[in-house]
Amino acid sequence: SKRRRLMMFLPHELIIQILLRLPVKSLMRFKSVCKLWFSLISYDSHFANSHFQLTSSKHTCRILFLSNSAPQTRSIDVETSLHDDSSAGTLNFMPSYLEIKGSCNGFIYFKDFGIWNPSNGVHKEIPYSPIHSNLDANCFFYLYGFGYDHTRDDYLVVSMSYNPDLDPISSRLEFFSLRANTWEEIEGTYFPYMNASDDPRVGSLFKGAIHWLACHSDKSINVIVAFDLTERKLLEMSLPLPDDFDLDPNFCDLWVFGEFLSLWSMGNDSVEIWVMKEYNVHSSWTITLVIPIHGISTQYFSPICCTNIGDIIGLDGTGLVKYDDKGQLLEHRSFGIDEHGSQVAVYVESLLSLPGDRVQA
């Protein structure tokens, strides 16, 4: 055909430049075109990195909805309808129960198990921490996070634990480096921070650091702490929470709203969203939106991400809800109540692989 003859005369370098500008979903289909394209899209880390950087301004952001009663997943493009989903693949390597504890560069981290890229099926198991294996996990208050250290091209799984019942009190901060393939403990420092909520929470990745809303156990106050992924150290942010912030740790948390580190707080009939206009500057806290939730049957809404045009998507206890940037309800999709629970993660599509050995699903 004319198209096939044209392809034969296109220089290989030009073909690569064309492929680099295509979305991940298209590239995954094009793996079957020929062996060269299969190898390029599946195994060429330089191609994957170049594609990720070149398409950074238009990464497809998706919500992974995982039911704990079945390994099948749903994946929803945040820029389309909540009812327009596709399969993100089957977690055929999945244990009986998972806890999602972070996502970064298209990878999702599952506590005590491993890391998975839903777009290309790459996954890697993470060994148990030798520290945690000797402890009674039920006695500890944990904070988890997952992020990327661009200076070392390394991904870190971060775990911080605190147990006030031991004598002396036990506090530990450790991280797993995928490049070194080992756990490392940050020693010689006391970390009096614990999860401020009764529910497990995921650290918010912002400006190269993982941020948590945590309870400072010694001072009995709630603070924001951040683990710098490059410096590999923990910092307590100097700014307190907003003066007029209605704080119930079980009904508020950090999240990233557009370009800002933000807080959401849920009251009886609305959710307030605060943003930090200037990083670590207390006077820059600004309430930007109040979302009424009386139109939701569960009377619950926790934001998880926003779209390119400013719509806000969050959880209502049974599924997903979308509001516009004025607080008007746009969409609601219920997945029903799963007695085994469900897990949600926000991730971007990528072809990236992980440092070290790569395992193809």
Secondary structure, 3 states (H helix, E strand, C coil): CHHHHHHHHCCHHHHHHHHCCCCHHHHHHHCCCCHHHHHHHHHCHHHHHHHHHHCHHHCCEEEEEEECCCCEEEEEECCCCCCCEEEEEECCCCCCCCCEEEEECCEEEECCCEEECCCCCCEEECCCCCCHHHCCHHHCEEEEEEEEECCCCEEEEEEEEEECCCCCCEEEEEEEECCCCEEEECCCCCCCEEECCCCCCECEEECCEEEEEEEECCCCEEEEEEEECCCCEEEECCCCCCCCCCCCHHHEEEEEECCEEEEEEECCCEEEEEEECCCCCHHHEEEEEEEECCCCCCCCCEEEEECCCCCEEEECCCEEEEECCCCCEEEEEECCCCCCCEEEEEEECCCCCCCCCCCCC
